[in-house]
Amino acid sequence: MKKELSFITVIGLDKKGIVAKIANLLYLNDINIEDINQKIMESYFVMTMLVDMGNSKVSIDEIRAGLEKIGGELGIKIQIQHENIFTMMHRV
């Protein structure tokens, strides 16, 4: 099956469970984490993920809603964008 890549970005005050909650949502929706980078900058947690939604049965909007719910619960900002946005922005 063809890969359908999206980028997830997370920013907020560091606390336990951020990676676990996001990874669990992705797992439950058959979304594979292709790459992940996280860092604590002073007291802020910053993470980027490249995920493959090719096997998922749910839309990016449904995942966005789930991520926003997690973000609200944890008091952090989580965004997801399809790779096409980046491809179109960098096309010459």
C-alpha positions in Angstrom: 0.0 0.0 0.0 1.2 3.5 -0.8 2.4 5.7 2.0 0.4 8.7 3.0 2.6 10.8 5.1 1.7 13.6 7.6 3.6 15.7 10.0 2.5 16.1 13.7 4.0 18.9 15.8 3.6 19.2 19.5 4.5 22.2 21.8 3.7 22.8 25.4 4.9 22.6 29.0 6.5 19.2 29.6 4.5 16.6 31.5 4.2 12.9 31.8 2.2 10.9 29.2 2.5 13.2 26.1 4.2 10.7 23.9 2.2 7.8 25.3 -1.2 9.3 24.6 -0.3 10.4 21.1 1.3 7.1 20.2 -1.7 5.2 21.5 -4.1 7.2 19.4 -1.9 6.5 16.3 -1.7 2.8 17.2 -5.4 2.5 17.6 -6.0 4.0 14.2 -3.3 1.9 12.3 -1.0 4.9 11.8 2.7 4.1 11.8 5.3 6.4 13.3 8.0 6.7 10.6 10.2 9.2 12.4 10.1 11.1 15.7 12.2 13.9 17.2 11.6 15.3 20.7 13.4 17.7 22.9 12.9 19.6 26.2 13.7 23.3 25.7 13.8 24.8 29.2 10.5 23.6 30.5 8.8 23.2 27.1 8.3 19.9 25.3 8.8 20.1 21.5 8.1 17.1 19.3 7.8 16.4 15.6 6.6 13.2 14.1 6.4 11.9 10.5 3.5 9.4 10.4 2.2 7.1 7.7 -1.6 7.1 7.5 -1.7 4.7 4.4 -3.3 1.8 6.4 -5.6 3.9 8.5 -9.4 3.7 8.0 -10.0 7.2 9.5 -9.5 10.6 7.9 -6.9 13.2 8.8 -9.7 15.3 10.2 -10.7 12.5 12.6 -7.1 12.2 13.7 -6.9 16.0 14.1 -9.9 15.9 16.4 -8.4 13.2 18.5 -5.1 15.0 18.7 -6.9 18.3 19.7 -8.7 16.4 22.4 -5.4 15.1 23.8 -3.9 18.6 23.5 -6.8 20.0 25.5 -6.5 17.4 28.2 -2.8 18.0 28.6 -2.8 21.8 27.9 -0.5 21.5 24.9 -0.8 22.4 21.2 -0.9 19.5 18.7 -1.2 20.0 15.0 -1.2 17.6 12.0 -0.6 18.5 8.4 -0.6 16.3 5.3 2.7 16.2 3.4 1.0 17.7 0.4 0.9 21.0 2.1 4.7 21.0 2.4 5.1 19.7 -1.2 3.0 22.5 -2.6 4.7 25.1 -0.5 8.2 24.1 -1.8 7.3 23.5 -5.5 9.1 25.8 -7.8 
